[in-house]
Amino acid sequence: MYTESFSRTQLLYGKEAMEKLASSRVAVFGIGGVGGYVVEALARSGIGALDLIDNDKVCLTNINRQIIATTKTIGHYKVDAAEERVHDINPDCKVRTYKTFVLPETQDQFDFHDYDYVVDAIDTVTGKLAIIEKAKQANVPVISSMGAGNKVHATGFEVADIYQTSECPLSKVMRHECRKRGIESLKVVYSKEKPVKPLENISEKEHIQRRSVPGSTAFVPSVAGLIIAGEVINDITGS
């Protein structure tokens, strides 16, 4: 079953590369609009083990952009919904789930030496920096998602080093913080598109919890996630 499921991918990468993917463990931090599509593509590419980290639950406002969000998964933990989906795709994939937010005080519960690759798809700068620093210390490849909210042009995404980015507000903050911490390089996926100002805050509950609720679409975060997954697969296989 495994060989047949990924035979079309093997036509491009070869048997040795597929065996490498099957023996790899990738950690995905943040299972939202971007991270959910990362997990989807990694599972469909034959990655053998996934660690999924997110403390959030699926809500109604996730349906417009998150692949794990359906009317059936509302109220479920995102990592649980993602794990079920992964096993529906590849029952042999080993999945570990962590219902936690990554912060400097929670980062030590993860042994980054376990990972062959780390994906940062979370929103908070402090959490992103904690993930990146831990990955760098463990000498594990890491790729980070920059801002995908309030953008409407999926064709604007590109892969770059954090110090080659421009326009993106989150990238600007991350450049500054990485430089302060002596992080010499960081692969990111970002867009130079200037964020669109949301027309209104339609969720009063979210507005209370956050200063402003970012707008998003079905096609922008998904493209960012698929680009990230492609980089992970190509880097692991050396393609």
N, C-alpha and C positions, 0 to 999 in steps of 0.2 A: 504493500500500500504506500509506504513512504517513498519508494523509488518512483512509483507512478505519479504520485501527487506533485512531485517537483521535477518531473522529467523535462518539462519545457524550459525550466530555469537551467537545468543541467546541460541542455543543448548550447547554452551561451557561456556557461562558466566551467563546465567539465566536472567529472566525477570527483576529483581530488578537492576541488573548491567546495562542492556540496558536502563532502565529508567534514571539511573544516567548519562550515556553517553549522552542521549538525552537532559538532562538539563544542560550540561556542555558547557562552552565557552573556547575555546583554541585559543591562539594567536600564529601565526607562523610568525616569523620575517625572511624574506628571502625566496622568492619563486623561487629558482633556481633548480639546479640538485638534491640537498638534500631536500630542503624545499618543492618542488613540489610533491615529493613522500610522504612526511609527510602529506600534505594536502589531497592527493589522498586516503591514507589509513585511515585517520581520517574520511573523508567523507563516505567511504565505511564501516566504523565501527559504524556509527550512531551518531557521535558527533553532538549535536544540534545547535551549533553556532561556527563560526570561524571568527577571525580577521586576515586578510592577509595584511602584510606590506612589500612593496617593491616598489622602484621608477623606476625600470628598465623596459625596453621593450624587447620583444622577438626578437632575431636576428637570422640570418641564422646559426651562429656557436653554437647556443643552441640546435639545432635539434638532435645532437648525444647523448644527455644525459638528457634533461629536458622534463618531461612528458607533460607539457603544450605547448611545442614548436612543431608546425607543419607548413607546408607551408601556412596554412590559418591564423595562429596567428602571423606571423612575422609582427612586427611593432606595435602590440597591447601591452598595459601594461600587465605585467605578472599577476598582481593581478586581472585584468579584465578577462584574459583568464582562470585563476584558478577559479574565481567566477562562470563563465559560466559552467565550467566543474563540479564544486561541485553541482550546481543546476541541471545539467543533471543527476547526480547520485542520489541526494536527494533534491528534490524541497523544502522540509520543512526546510532545514538547513538555519539558519540565518547567512548571510555573511556581514561583514563590511570590506571595503577595504581602504587602506591608501597608497597613492602614495607618499611615502617619504622614505628617507634613515635615518636609526637610528644612531644618533650621540649624544654626550652628550648634545648638544644644542637643539635637537629635542625630546629627551626622555620624556619631561614633557607633551607632548600632549597625552600621553597614560596613562589611569588610570589602573594600574596593579591590583587594587583591583577588577576589573571587571572579571578577568580571574581565571579559575580553574587550568589552566596549561599554561606555556609559553615555546615555542620552539625557541631556538636561532639557526638559520641556515644561518647566514650571514658571510661575509668574513673578515671584518675589526675588529681588536682587540679592538679599542676604542668603536665601536658599540656593540660588544659582551659584553664588561665589563659594558656598560651603561645598557643594557638589564638585565644582571645578577644582578647587584646591585639593580635596581628597583624592580625586582622580589623578591629578598631577603628581601628588605625593606617592601614589601607588604605581606611577608610570603606566597608567591605563589610558588608551585613547578616549577622548571625550568630545562630543559635539553639542553645541548649545543653540537653542532656538531664541531668536530675538523677537521683537514685537510683531504679532500677526493681527492684533485687534485694531479696529477702526481703519482697516485697509480693504480695498475692493478690487485690486488688480493682482491676480495670482501670478501673472507673468513677470512680476517685478522681483521675485525672489532669486537670490544668488548665494553661492557658497564663497566665503572669504575668511581671512584671518580677522579677528576682532579689530586689529589696528589698521585694517584697510577699509573699514566700514565708514559710512557717512550718512547723513540725513536722519537715520533712525534714532529716535530719542533714547530708547532703551540701550542701543549699542553705544551711544555717547556715555551714558552712565557706566556701562560695563567696561568700556575702554579705560575710563578714569580709575575705577576700582581695581581692575586687573593690573594696571600700571603701578598703583600703590602697593599691591601685594607681590610685585615682582614676577607676575605671570607673563612670560615672554611671548606666548602664542596661544591662540584658542580658535579652533575651527567653529564657525557659526553659519547659520542660515538666516539671512536678513533681507529686507527690502528697503530701497531708497524712497519708496512711495511715501509722501507726506500723509500722516494720519488724517482721516476725515473726522470732523467734529460731529459727534452724535447729535441727532436732532432733538432727542428728549430722553429722559430716564423713565423707561416704561415699567421698571420693577421697583416699587417703593421699598421693598424689603432689601433688595440688593443695594439700593441707593443709601440706605442707612448703614450698611456694612462697609461700603466702599465710597470713596469720594466721588467717583464717576463710574458708570457701567459702560465698558467698551462695546461698541457695535461689532458684529462679526457676521460672516457669511458661511455657507456650506463649502465654498470652493477655495477660500484663501488659506485657512489653517490646514486644510487637508493637503494642499500642495506643499506647504512647508514641511508637514510631517512625512510625506512621501519622498521629498528630496533628502531629508535627514536619513530615512531608512536606506535609501540608495547609497548614500555616503558610507553608512555603516557596513552594508553588504560588500561594497567595492573595496573598502579598506581591509576588512577581514580576509577577503579572498585575494587581496593584492591585485585587483583588476584595474 
